[in-house]
Amino acid sequence: MDKAFFQVVSVNEFLKLCQQFTPISKTYRQPLTASLQAVLAEDVLAHEDLPPFSRSSMDGYAVRSADTFGAGEMNPVYLHNKGEIHIHRLPEFDLRAGECAAIVTGAGLPKGADSVVMIEHTQEIGAGDIEIRRAVAPGENMMYQGEDCQADQVQVFAGTRLRPQELSILAALGYSEVETYQPPRVAIISTGDEIIPVNEFPQPGQIRDVNTHSIYSWIKLIGGDPQIYGIIPDDLNQLKGVLAQAVPDNDMVMISGGSSVGTRDLTLKAIQTLPESKILAHGVSLSPGKPTILAQSGSLPILGLPGQVTSVQVVMLVLGLPFLRHLSGEHRPKEDLLHASVTAKMARNVASKQGREDYVRVQLIQEGQNSLTAYPLLGKSGLLKTLLHADGLVCIPSYSEGLSQDEQVQVWLI
């Protein structure tokens, strides 16, 4: 263990510590139109079949598929048109062998029909007979009753973060409101004598407050409720004061800067003055982002983030977002806590120190029809461009000394 840090843990150990915090239990009903990225608080059942009856997905003729066997341009079959099916009412007749029925998209199929021949493969030949010039299989160009979902079955489970896909099925089932968990309210505190507001011009030794805005954006991206508490100088009393305000009013506190072990790094000291405070980890075997703190005041989690602008975003991606998803009540497989991934080959060798997980920013280039190449974007943790131009992150495991050129890697898309 690095003696310069209080308690250095691995990335997996850090994430396990995050799981100890109880997810938010408060729920509320909100309109479906306002629930994107919210986490569902109850299972949603279908109260009806979708579709409610077997229906056509094409304009054409409802048929018994067996009657079209062998049909083709040079060998058509002939069926008798029993009638026209209107979209606004279900057919009142059955289809028998040798019969068909004109149908439009969305109309219900008559009993006996199990497929639809598209109108472009048919021809009226008079006397109510229809020439069929293409064979169809059972279920072709139609949807069976309950094929999309069946009544009394759960369609979206509690703990699901609502995407447009889930909202679509909920709308189809007639849900105008849903019960969701309250989004985690997260306090954002940026520290440092050198930090100034973004609308000011920096003097020597000063930098604009990047971290507040990047942290805010990552929290919003997964449906959280970020609260900005401003810029606090390197003053222990001021930091203690703003923490005392933020802790009672939020579900989580994030502090950027001051998390290392220098003389001006006061985050740890300020946290330790809070009621029922406990430091769970001070330092993570992660690069960039080693000087990360996980603490608690009572049951409220506090995340002390690095001050370097790229480090804080990598920590948010690797640790912060999975933590927030857990607090939100979202249930996801652990391997899917970060992002979707793709396979690529490394464009060059990349060295790494053993004993830490190294997250390399990479740009993906298509080289060949089915081949992606990952080009490392190496740079110091104060350089934003390595993330700006990155398509994803490649994790070098703690037991590895690096990656080799042409080695196959998983790229977490960002």
SETI-28102 format. One line per field, with one value per residue (C-alpha): residue in one letter; y, z, x. Coordinates in steps of 0.5 Angstrom, whole numbers, plus 500, padded with zeros to 3 digits. Example, Ala and Ser with C-alpha at 12.3 -4.5 7.8 and 13.67 -1.06 7.14 Angstrom:
REM residues 2
kolro (A S)
v (491 498)
w (516 514)
u (525 527)
END
This chain:
REM residues 414
kolro (M D K A F F Q V V S V N E F L K L C Q Q F T P I S K T Y R Q P L T A S L Q A V L A E D V L A H E D L P P F S R S S M D G Y A V R S A D T F G A G E M N P V Y L H N K G E I H I H R L P E F D L R A G E C A A I V T G A G L P K G A D S V V M I E H T Q E I G A G D I E I R R A V A P G E N M M Y Q G E D C Q A D Q V Q V F A G T R L R P Q E L S I L A A L G Y S E V E T Y Q P P R V A I I S T G D E I I P V N E F P Q P G Q I R D V N T H S I Y S W I K L I G G D P Q I Y G I I P D D L N Q L K G V L A Q A V P D N D M V M I S G G S S V G T R D L T L K A I Q T L P E S K I L A H G V S L S P G K P T I L A Q S G S L P I L G L P G Q V T S V Q V V M L V L G L P F L R H L S G E H R P K E D L L H A S V T A K M A R N V A S K Q G R E D Y V R V Q L I Q E G Q N S L T A Y P L L G K S G L L K T L L H A D G L V C I P S Y S E G L S Q D E Q V Q V W L I)
v (500 507 510 517 515 513 507 505 500 497 499 493 494 501 499 494 500 504 498 499 505 504 507 512 510 516 515 520 519 523 524 519 525 527 520 520 517 516 509 505 504 498 493 495 490 489 490 487 483 487 487 486 482 479 484 485 489 490 492 486 480 475 468 461 460 453 456 459 453 453 460 464 469 463 459 463 460 463 465 467 474 473 481 487 488 495 498 500 494 486 482 478 472 466 464 457 454 457 464 470 477 484 488 494 495 495 491 485 478 474 467 462 467 466 471 476 477 484 487 488 480 480 481 482 477 479 475 476 472 474 471 470 470 469 464 466 463 462 469 473 480 480 480 475 477 478 477 484 483 479 481 480 479 484 488 493 491 496 498 500 506 509 510 512 504 503 509 507 500 504 509 503 500 506 509 516 516 512 511 513 514 521 522 523 530 531 537 539 543 546 548 551 558 558 556 562 563 561 568 571 572 568 571 567 561 561 557 557 552 546 541 544 544 537 533 537 534 527 527 530 525 519 523 526 532 536 542 547 550 554 555 555 557 553 555 549 553 555 548 546 551 549 542 543 546 541 534 535 537 532 525 525 530 531 535 536 538 538 530 529 529 536 542 545 539 540 536 530 534 538 531 529 534 532 528 521 522 516 515 509 510 515 513 508 504 508 512 517 519 516 521 519 519 515 517 518 523 518 515 520 518 523 523 527 527 530 537 535 536 530 525 528 525 519 518 520 515 509 510 516 514 507 509 514 509 504 510 511 504 502 495 493 487 489 488 494 499 503 503 499 496 494 490 493 492 497 501 502 499 502 502 501 501 494 495 500 500 505 508 510 514 512 514 509 509 504 500 495 492 489 492 498 500 504 510 512 519 520 526 529 529 537 536 536 534 527 526 531 527 520 515 510 508 502 499 496 491 492 486 488 492 495 493 491 493 489 486 486 490 492 499 502 507 514)
w (500 498 505 502 502 508 505 497 495 488 483 484 492 491 487 493 498 494 494 502 501 501 494 494 497 495 489 486 480 474 467 462 458 463 465 460 464 471 474 475 482 480 475 470 467 461 462 455 449 444 439 441 435 430 424 418 417 409 404 400 401 408 406 409 407 405 399 396 397 390 387 383 377 372 376 380 384 384 390 391 394 400 401 404 411 414 419 424 425 426 420 421 417 417 411 408 404 397 399 401 403 401 407 409 414 421 420 423 420 419 423 418 415 418 413 408 401 399 394 389 388 386 381 380 374 375 378 385 383 385 382 387 384 391 396 403 410 416 420 414 413 420 427 432 438 444 439 442 449 453 458 466 464 467 461 464 471 477 477 470 467 462 455 449 448 455 454 447 450 456 451 447 454 455 461 462 468 472 479 479 484 486 482 487 489 488 491 487 490 487 491 490 491 483 481 478 475 467 465 468 465 468 471 472 477 475 471 470 474 469 474 476 469 467 474 473 466 467 473 468 463 467 470 477 480 481 485 485 491 488 488 495 496 500 507 512 515 509 506 513 512 505 507 513 508 503 507 510 503 498 497 495 496 490 492 486 488 495 495 495 501 500 504 501 500 506 503 508 514 512 512 518 522 519 524 524 519 516 511 507 502 501 494 488 484 478 473 472 479 484 489 490 497 499 505 509 514 517 511 506 501 500 494 494 486 484 481 475 469 466 472 475 468 468 475 474 468 472 479 479 474 477 484 482 478 484 489 483 484 478 477 472 471 474 467 464 469 465 457 451 448 442 440 437 436 439 434 438 444 451 457 464 471 475 481 478 473 467 463 456 452 445 438 434 426 421 418 413 413 419 423 428 430 437 437 444 446 451 455 462 466 466 458 456 449 450 452 447 441 445 443 448 454 454 461 462 468 474 473 466 464 458 451 445 438 434 441 441 447 449 448 453 448 451)
u (500 502 504 502 495 490 487 489 484 483 477 473 474 472 466 464 464 460 455 454 450 443 439 434 427 423 419 414 409 411 408 411 413 418 421 426 433 428 429 422 420 415 414 410 405 401 394 392 395 399 397 390 388 392 393 396 403 402 397 395 391 390 391 392 399 398 394 400 405 409 406 411 411 411 406 401 395 388 384 377 376 371 371 374 377 376 381 376 372 374 372 365 367 372 377 376 381 381 379 383 381 383 386 390 396 393 387 385 386 380 380 383 388 395 399 398 401 403 399 404 405 397 393 385 383 375 369 372 378 385 392 397 404 408 408 408 410 405 406 409 407 402 403 400 395 400 406 409 407 402 397 399 406 411 414 419 422 423 430 430 433 427 430 426 425 422 417 415 412 409 406 403 400 397 401 401 404 410 412 420 425 427 433 439 441 448 452 458 463 470 476 482 485 487 480 476 469 469 467 473 480 485 491 498 497 489 485 477 472 472 470 464 461 464 461 454 454 456 450 445 447 444 438 441 440 446 446 452 455 460 468 471 478 483 481 479 473 470 470 467 462 459 460 455 450 451 450 443 440 443 443 451 456 462 468 473 480 484 484 491 496 499 499 493 489 484 478 480 481 474 470 473 470 463 458 459 464 468 473 472 478 483 486 485 489 487 491 489 485 489 487 480 476 470 467 461 457 452 449 451 456 462 466 473 475 482 483 486 481 482 483 476 472 476 474 467 466 470 467 462 457 456 456 450 447 447 444 439 436 438 439 444 449 456 459 455 456 460 458 458 464 467 473 479 486 492 495 502 505 503 507 503 506 503 499 494 488 491 485 488 484 483 481 477 479 476 481 478 471 470 477 477 484 485 490 492 491 497 497 498 492 491 490 483 484 485 478 475 478 477 472 473 477 482 483 490 489 493 497 499 506 502 499 502 501 496 493 486 482 475 474 469 465 464)
END
